[in-house]
């Protein structure tokens, strides 16, 4: 994605908007995790099948993360974000009203469109701030991305305990509606070079892949994430089967990870 100087930007978006854009997808990753045993029972599917709702989401997030930047270079940040969040609302509705595992998993895959928010929130920061300032601003945005998946299971477990797992996705839909509204009403277009080819972005990928330091940082983040998501996928099964905990109890215990 093109690195623009502040002089080319017409307006700077509020920090809270960027945090919302970045936090939606991480929140959607694991808000439903404490409810996986409940979903498995309700949809008459195996626990392993419902676990795909996490695995497929992560796989598609990787794909969206690669293409969201070049597409926004071509069409602009704001239109891509609006489209992504509207698609997310469609996927959320499919999960809410699903009556079998296939529809549920399809909804989860469609929800991954919101991953564009994680990518473009940081691209917007680089559009409007110089290098020195952008480091601190991206830090605030990434903080939102980090906190959301930590508190998500506690929130999802609480909602499941009082209203059922479908209301967890209703809450995600409500948060997605907030993201759509904020993007539509308050987010300025920060890409001053809309219409550029994606070829330059692909060339940048080639250059980055040749950097040993990139692979070092990537391996470090990937191994840490693998441990976290491995625990995330298996934790609810251990909690419900071996410790006979409710989704609410699991979510509350999981919140201790956020304290750590």
ChimeraX attribute file (.defattr): number of C-alpha atoms within 10 A of each C-alpha:
attribute: neighborCount
match mode: 1-to-1
recipient: residues
	/A:1	22
	/A:2	18
	/A:3	15
	/A:4	20
	/A:5	14
	/A:6	17
	/A:7	11
	/A:8	13
	/A:9	17
	/A:10	13
	/A:11	13
	/A:12	16
	/A:13	18
	/A:14	11
	/A:15	15
	/A:16	13
	/A:17	18
	/A:18	27
	/A:19	22
	/A:20	23
	/A:21	30
	/A:22	28
	/A:23	27
	/A:24	28
	/A:25	27
	/A:26	24
	/A:27	24
	/A:28	31
	/A:29	24
	/A:30	25
	/A:31	26
	/A:32	29
	/A:33	30
	/A:34	35
	/A:35	31
	/A:36	24
	/A:37	23
	/A:38	20
	/A:39	22
	/A:40	18
	/A:41	13
	/A:42	13
	/A:43	15
	/A:44	13
	/A:45	15
	/A:46	14
	/A:47	17
	/A:48	14
	/A:49	15
	/A:50	25
	/A:51	19
	/A:52	16
	/A:53	23
	/A:54	22
	/A:55	18
	/A:56	15
	/A:57	24
	/A:58	18
	/A:59	12
	/A:60	18
	/A:61	22
	/A:62	12
	/A:63	13
	/A:64	20
	/A:65	19
	/A:66	16
	/A:67	15
	/A:68	22
	/A:69	21
	/A:70	20
	/A:71	20
	/A:72	23
	/A:73	23
	/A:74	17
	/A:75	15
	/A:76	20
	/A:77	27
	/A:78	19
	/A:79	14
	/A:80	21
	/A:81	27
	/A:82	20
	/A:83	14
	/A:84	23
	/A:85	30
	/A:86	20
	/A:87	19
	/A:88	29
	/A:89	25
	/A:90	16
	/A:91	25
	/A:92	28
	/A:93	19
	/A:94	20
	/A:95	26
	/A:96	19
	/A:97	14
	/A:98	17
	/A:99	13
	/A:100	15
	/A:101	21
	/A:102	15
	/A:103	16
	/A:104	22
	/A:105	23
	/A:106	17
	/A:107	25
	/A:108	26
	/A:109	23
	/A:110	20
	/A:111	31
	/A:112	29
	/A:113	27
	/A:114	31
	/A:115	30
	/A:116	28
	/A:117	29
	/A:118	26
	/A:119	19
	/A:120	24
	/A:121	25
	/A:122	21
	/A:123	23
	/A:124	26
	/A:125	26
	/A:126	24
	/A:127	25
	/A:128	24
	/A:129	19
	/A:130	15
	/A:131	13
	/A:132	8
	/A:133	12
	/A:134	18
	/A:135	14
	/A:136	12
	/A:137	17
	/A:138	20
	/A:139	12
	/A:140	16
	/A:141	23
	/A:142	18
	/A:143	14
	/A:144	22
	/A:145	21
	/A:146	16
	/A:147	14
	/A:148	22
	/A:149	21
	/A:150	21
	/A:151	21
	/A:152	25
	/A:153	30
	/A:154	26
	/A:155	22
	/A:156	31
	/A:157	26
	/A:158	23
	/A:159	23
	/A:160	22
	/A:161	17
	/A:162	10
	/A:163	10
	/A:164	17
	/A:165	27
	/A:166	20
	/A:167	16
	/A:168	25
	/A:169	24
	/A:170	17
	/A:171	17
	/A:172	23
	/A:173	24
	/A:174	14
	/A:175	19
	/A:176	26
	/A:177	16
	/A:178	17
	/A:179	25
	/A:180	21
	/A:181	14
	/A:182	17
	/A:183	23
	/A:184	14
	/A:185	8
	/A:186	12
	/A:187	19
	/A:188	17
	/A:189	19
	/A:190	24
	/A:191	26
	/A:192	17
	/A:193	13
	/A:194	16
	/A:195	13
	/A:196	17
	/A:197	12
	/A:198	17
	/A:199	10
	/A:200	14
	/A:201	19
	/A:202	15
	/A:203	11
	/A:204	13
	/A:205	12
	/A:206	11
	/A:207	10
	/A:208	13
	/A:209	12
	/A:210	10
	/A:211	10
	/A:212	10
	/A:213	11
	/A:214	11
	/A:215	13
	/A:216	11
	/A:217	10
	/A:218	11
	/A:219	12
	/A:220	10
	/A:221	11
	/A:222	12
	/A:223	10
	/A:224	10
	/A:225	12
	/A:226	11
	/A:227	10
	/A:228	12
	/A:229	16
	/A:230	11
	/A:231	11
	/A:232	18
	/A:233	21
	/A:234	14
	/A:235	15
	/A:236	25
	/A:237	21
	/A:238	13
	/A:239	19
	/A:240	19
	/A:241	10
	/A:242	9
	/A:243	11
	/A:244	12
	/A:245	16
	/A:246	19
	/A:247	29
	/A:248	21
	/A:249	17
	/A:250	25
	/A:251	30
	/A:252	18
	/A:253	14
	/A:254	21
	/A:255	17
	/A:256	12
	/A:257	11
	/A:258	14
	/A:259	8
	/A:260	5
